[in-house]
Amino acid sequence: MKIEEKIYRKLLEVPSGHVTTYGDLAKAVNLKNGQRVVGQIMKKNPFPVIVPCHRVVKSDGTIGGYAYGSERKKHMLSKEGLKINNDKISDFKKNLFRF
């Protein structure tokens, strides 16, 4: 199985209303120091409606990038019930999904 497929499958475990980090997702598929690789894979996600790449954020709780723009990412996260303040997830630790 390709690393992209492993990452997409693992990301499907993150429930609506929660987020994970690029680093945590990398660790979950045994990709050491792979947060940048995860970011590049998220950027090329061919199934954004199915694979919720908008739920992947930076380790400090800021939303990070999104192929369709940060405003759309914030909107999608807000629709799932997350509160965002200055591009940062409010109650980040409470909303962080751990694999």
C-alpha positions in Angstrom: 0.0 0.0 0.0 1.3 3.4 -0.9 2.0 6.0 1.8 -0.7 8.2 0.4 -3.2 5.5 0.8 -2.1 4.7 4.3 -2.4 8.4 5.3 -5.8 8.8 3.7 -7.1 5.7 5.4 -5.8 6.8 8.8 -7.3 10.3 8.3 -10.7 8.7 7.8 -10.6 7.8 11.6 -10.7 11.5 12.6 -14.4 12.2 13.4 -16.2 15.4 12.5 -15.7 18.1 15.0 -12.1 17.0 15.7 -8.7 17.7 14.2 -5.4 16.0 14.1 -1.9 17.4 13.4 0.3 16.8 10.4 2.9 15.3 12.8 0.4 13.0 14.6 -0.9 11.7 11.3 2.7 11.0 10.1 3.4 9.1 13.4 0.2 7.2 13.0 1.5 5.7 9.8 5.0 5.2 11.0 6.4 8.1 9.0 9.2 9.6 11.1 9.4 13.4 10.9 6.9 13.2 8.1 4.7 16.2 8.8 5.9 17.9 5.6 5.2 14.8 3.6 1.7 14.6 5.0 1.2 18.3 4.1 2.2 17.6 0.5 -0.1 14.6 0.3 -3.0 16.5 1.8 -2.4 19.2 -0.9 -2.8 16.6 -3.6 -5.8 14.8 -2.1 -7.9 13.6 -5.0 -10.9 12.9 -2.8 -11.5 16.0 -0.6 -15.2 15.2 -0.2 -14.4 11.7 1.2 -11.0 12.2 2.8 -11.3 15.1 5.3 -7.9 16.8 4.8 -9.4 20.0 6.3 -9.2 18.3 9.7 -5.4 18.3 9.6 -3.8 21.3 11.4 -0.5 22.5 12.7 0.8 21.3 16.0 0.2 24.7 17.7 -3.5 24.6 16.7 -3.3 27.0 13.8 -5.2 25.8 10.8 -2.4 25.7 8.3 -2.8 25.5 4.6 -5.6 24.1 2.5 -5.6 23.5 -1.3 -8.9 25.3 -1.6 -7.9 28.3 0.6 -7.8 28.9 4.3 -11.1 30.6 4.4 -12.8 27.5 3.0 -10.9 25.4 5.6 -12.1 27.6 8.4 -15.7 27.5 7.1 -15.7 23.7 6.9 -14.2 23.3 10.4 -16.7 25.8 11.8 -19.6 23.9 10.2 -18.3 20.8 12.1 -18.7 22.8 15.4 -15.1 23.9 15.9 -14.5 27.5 17.0 -11.6 29.4 15.4 -10.0 32.5 16.7 -7.2 34.3 14.8 -6.7 31.2 12.6 -6.3 29.0 15.6 -8.6 26.2 16.9 -10.2 27.2 20.2 -9.8 24.5 22.9 -7.3 22.9 20.6 -6.3 20.1 23.1 -9.9 19.3 23.7 -10.7 18.9 20.0 -7.5 17.0 19.1 -8.0 13.5 18.0 -5.4 11.0 19.1 -4.8 7.8 17.1 
